[in-house]
């Protein structure tokens, strides 16, 4: 998935990326290998707690009101129902 996002956004994309519905952060972890600023959001605090431990390079949120407003250059939704 990150290679697809990189092809769409282009090499050197430096705006913040949000993984919306990140779950335990599998995709978020991969995104941090390509993009300098990655955030993850999931309504499950249990999932975001695990994601924080697995991917310390990203910032995670479990409350949508705490997401920065007008901040993200790209929002990724993968396997979100």
C-alpha positions as CSV (number, residue, x, y, z in Angstrom):
1,X,0.0,0.0,0.0
2,X,2.7,2.6,0.8
3,X,4.1,2.2,-2.8
4,X,0.7,2.9,-4.2
5,X,0.4,6.0,-2.0
6,X,3.9,7.1,-3.0
7,X,3.1,6.7,-6.7
8,X,0.0,8.9,-6.2
9,X,1.6,11.5,-4.1
10,X,5.1,11.5,-5.6
11,X,8.6,11.0,-4.2
12,X,9.5,13.5,-1.5
13,X,5.9,14.2,-0.4
14,X,6.3,15.9,3.0
15,X,2.8,16.9,4.1
16,X,1.3,15.0,7.1
17,X,-0.4,11.7,6.3
18,X,-3.4,10.3,8.3
19,X,-4.1,6.6,8.4
20,X,-7.8,6.8,9.3
21,X,-9.1,3.6,10.9
22,X,-5.5,2.5,11.6
23,X,-6.4,-0.4,14.0
24,X,-3.2,-1.7,15.5
25,X,-1.1,0.3,13.1
26,X,0.2,-2.2,10.5
27,X,-0.2,0.2,7.6
28,X,0.8,3.2,9.8
29,X,4.1,1.5,10.5
30,X,4.7,1.0,6.8
31,X,3.8,4.6,6.0
32,X,6.4,5.9,8.5
33,X,9.1,4.2,6.4
34,X,8.2,6.5,3.5
35,X,6.6,9.7,4.9
36,X,8.1,12.0,7.5
37,X,4.9,12.8,9.5
38,X,2.3,10.1,9.9
39,X,-0.7,10.0,12.3
40,X,-3.1,7.2,12.9
41,X,-6.7,7.4,14.1
42,X,-8.9,4.6,15.4
43,X,-11.9,4.8,17.8
44,X,-10.6,1.8,19.7
45,X,-8.2,2.9,22.5
46,X,-7.0,-0.7,22.9
47,X,-5.9,-0.7,19.2
48,X,-4.2,2.7,19.4
49,X,-2.4,1.7,22.6
50,X,-0.9,-1.3,20.8
51,X,-0.2,0.8,17.7
52,X,1.7,3.3,19.8
53,X,3.9,0.5,21.2
54,X,4.6,-1.0,17.8
55,X,5.1,2.3,15.9
56,X,6.6,5.0,18.1
57,X,7.5,7.1,15.0
58,X,3.8,7.9,14.5
59,X,1.3,9.8,16.5
60,X,-2.0,8.1,17.4
61,X,-5.5,9.4,18.3
62,X,-8.6,7.6,19.5
63,X,-10.8,10.7,19.8
64,X,-11.7,12.3,16.5
65,X,-12.0,15.7,18.2
66,X,-8.3,15.6,19.1
67,X,-7.2,15.3,15.4
68,X,-5.5,18.4,14.2
69,X,-7.9,20.4,12.0
70,X,-6.9,21.3,8.4
71,X,-3.6,19.6,8.9
72,X,-3.4,16.6,6.6
73,X,-2.2,16.6,3.0
74,X,-3.4,13.0,2.6
75,X,-5.8,10.7,4.4
76,X,-5.6,6.9,3.8
77,X,-8.5,4.6,4.5
78,X,-7.6,1.0,4.1
79,X,-10.0,-1.9,5.1
80,X,-12.3,0.6,6.9
81,X,-15.9,-0.6,6.9
